[in-house]
Amino acid sequence: MHKKLFIPGPVEVRPEVLKKMSEPMIGHRSKDASALQRRISDNMRKLFYTESEILLSTTSGSGLMEGAVRSCTAKRAAVFSVGAFGNRWYEMAKYNNVPADLYEAEWGKPTKPELIDEVLSTGKYDLITVTHNETSTGIMNPVDEIAEVMKKYPEVVYCLDTVSSAAGTKIEVDKLGVDICITSTQKAIGLPPGMAICTFSEKARERAEKVPFRGVYLDLLALYKYIQKKDYQYPSTPSLSHMFALDYQLDYILNEEGLENRFARHISMAEVVRAWAEKHFEVFPEKGYWSNTLTNIKNTREIDVAALNKELGARGMQLSNGYGKLKDKTFRIAHMADMQMEDIKELLSNIEDILKL
């Protein structure tokens, strides 16, 4: 039996999108492949509110995160973490021999703009990484406030992880001053996992030119240059199936649902889950920094999360336990991609029935 997924990725994928994954192959060096990638890039620019170039990577979002910190750190990276995936960005720097320092917030707390200002004022860093939306903690960082700080440091390349928020909440890349904004297909965009996408500013390109050891497969400058040289083609063989589906889904998001409607739907679902969580449990992260794409709920009733999930599974649904050190201390309900309000209400009523709330 299929379980409807209320987990922070992979997400439920519309049947029409899955069908596009089975389109017949085309030559990845053909004019049709160029036209396909160009359409995706143009539409991703609209989704990200940017004039920057768009890079595609046949990886998860982690691939472009690693590529960003390796390709664009000439001096030293400051990694700001609000959970497991921010910490992973630091590990990527460390094990690629990229000089980096980790600034980790207490889990459930945001990255404060004052901290970024304090760290960058030392002059030690020429790149920062920030997690916009952290699925391990349910935090959404205050990127508008961070953007004001970043205006003081025009020489610093600003990398933002929007893997679990892009297409689920408004991210105005150029207005925020972000140089490399990264996402992937299996979260709020609503595709199966397997492809990542990022913006790549002129500042990021200029910086990468000064970094001698950028790797090969995840070299963002090489991806950029190949697009310019080969008219929107990919240097190695891409996942054409993901590209067919992404092209279709972006058209749906932009022209059928509409971006503003999509963002509003995510916020409406988030508000319902938050209100339910506050009524029966507590929302885990600090108020005012709650994610629009998933809610991390504090297990104040000390329920058996695994047993709840097992019973939900028998009813055709699945949510997420707490991540890492939060296992059993929290549980998470995702409300992203093409999920609808009736799906959320169905899940919540089933949890109430199982737990006798």
C-alpha positions, 0 to 999 in steps of 0.5 A, spaced: 500 500 500 502 506 498 503 511 504 502 518 503 508 522 505 508 528 510 515 527 511 520 533 509 522 529 502 521 526 498 514 528 497 508 526 494 509 527 486 503 528 482 501 522 477 502 527 471 509 529 473 511 522 474 508 520 467 513 526 464 519 522 467 517 516 462 518 520 456 522 517 451 530 519 451 533 525 446 540 526 445 543 530 450 547 534 445 541 536 441 538 542 440 532 539 443 536 538 449 538 545 449 531 548 448 529 544 454 535 546 459 534 554 457 526 553 458 528 550 465 533 556 466 528 561 464 523 559 469 527 558 475 529 565 474 522 567 475 521 562 481 527 565 484 526 572 482 533 573 479 537 575 473 543 570 475 545 564 471 541 558 473 546 551 474 543 544 474 546 538 477 544 531 477 545 530 484 541 532 490 542 539 493 548 536 497 552 536 491 551 543 489 552 545 496 559 542 496 560 545 489 559 552 492 563 552 498 569 548 494 568 553 488 567 560 491 572 560 497 578 563 496 580 565 503 575 562 508 568 560 509 564 562 515 558 556 515 552 558 519 548 552 522 541 552 525 541 544 525 544 538 521 544 540 514 548 546 516 553 542 520 553 538 513 555 544 509 561 545 514 563 537 513 563 539 506 568 544 507 572 541 512 573 534 508 574 538 501 580 542 505 577 548 504 578 553 510 572 554 514 569 555 521 562 553 524 557 558 527 552 553 530 546 556 533 542 552 539 537 547 535 531 551 535 534 558 534 535 562 528 542 565 525 541 572 528 543 577 523 548 580 529 552 574 529 553 574 522 555 582 522 560 580 528 563 574 524 564 578 518 567 584 521 573 580 522 575 581 515 577 573 515 571 571 511 570 571 503 564 566 503 558 565 508 553 559 507 546 560 511 541 555 511 534 558 509 529 552 512 532 547 516 528 540 516 531 537 522 529 543 527 523 546 523 527 553 523 526 558 517 532 563 518 530 571 517 533 572 510 530 579 510 534 581 516 540 578 514 540 581 507 541 588 510 547 585 514 550 583 507 550 589 504 555 591 508 560 586 506 559 586 498 566 582 497 563 576 501 560 571 496 553 569 500 550 562 499 543 560 501 541 553 502 533 553 500 533 546 498 526 545 503 523 552 501 524 554 494 517 553 491 514 553 497 515 560 500 518 567 496 525 567 496 527 574 492 534 572 490 537 578 487 533 583 492 536 578 498 543 579 495 544 572 494 550 569 490 548 562 490 541 560 492 541 552 492 535 547 491 533 540 489 527 537 486 524 532 491 522 538 496 517 543 495 518 543 487 514 536 487 519 532 483 522 525 485 529 526 488 535 526 483 536 533 481 539 540 484 538 547 481 542 553 483 543 561 481 550 563 480 551 570 480 557 574 476 560 575 483 560 568 484 563 567 477 569 572 478 570 569 485 571 562 482 576 564 477 580 565 483 580 558 486 584 553 483 582 547 486 574 546 484 574 539 483 571 537 476 564 534 477 561 539 482 565 545 479 560 550 478 565 555 474 565 549 469 558 548 469 557 555 468 562 556 462 559 549 458 552 553 458 555 559 455 559 555 450 554 550 448 548 553 448 545 551 455 547 544 455 550 540 461 557 538 461 556 530 463 550 526 461 544 529 465 538 526 468 533 528 462 527 524 465 528 529 471 529 535 466 522 533 462 518 533 469 522 539 471 520 543 465 513 540 466 512 542 473 515 549 473 510 551 467 504 548 472 507 552 478 508 559 474 502 558 469 497 554 472 497 555 480 501 561 480 507 563 484 503 567 489 497 562 490 502 557 491 506 561 497 499 562 500 497 555 500 503 553 503 502 558 509 495 556 510 497 549 511 503 551 515 498 555 519 493 549 520 498 545 522 501 550 527 495 551 530 493 544 531 500 543 534 500 548 539 493 546 541 495 539 543 503 539 543 508 545 542 511 547 536 519 546 537 523 552 534 523 559 537 516 563 535 517 567 529 522 563 526 517 557 524 518 554 517 512 555 512 514 548 509 514 543 515 512 544 522 517 540 528 512 539 534 515 538 541 513 531 543 510 534 550 505 528 551 511 523 550 507 519 545 511 513 542 512 516 535 514 510 531 508 506 534 504 512 531 507 512 525 506 505 524 498 506 525 498 511 520 502 507 515 496 502 516 492 507 514 496 510 508 500 515 511 507 517 514 510 523 518 517 524 520 520 522 527 525 527 530 532 528 526 538 526 530 538 528 537 531 530 536 529 523 535 522 521 539 523 528 542 519 531 536 516 529 530 515 533 524 509 534 519 511 536 512 506 541 508 510 542 501 510 541 494 503 539 491 499 537 498 493 540 499 489 543 505 484 536 505 490 532 505 493 536 512 486 535 515 486 528 513 492 527 517 491 531 523 484 527 524 487 521 523 493 522 529 487 525 533 483 518 532 489 514 534 492 518 540 485 519 542 486 527 543 
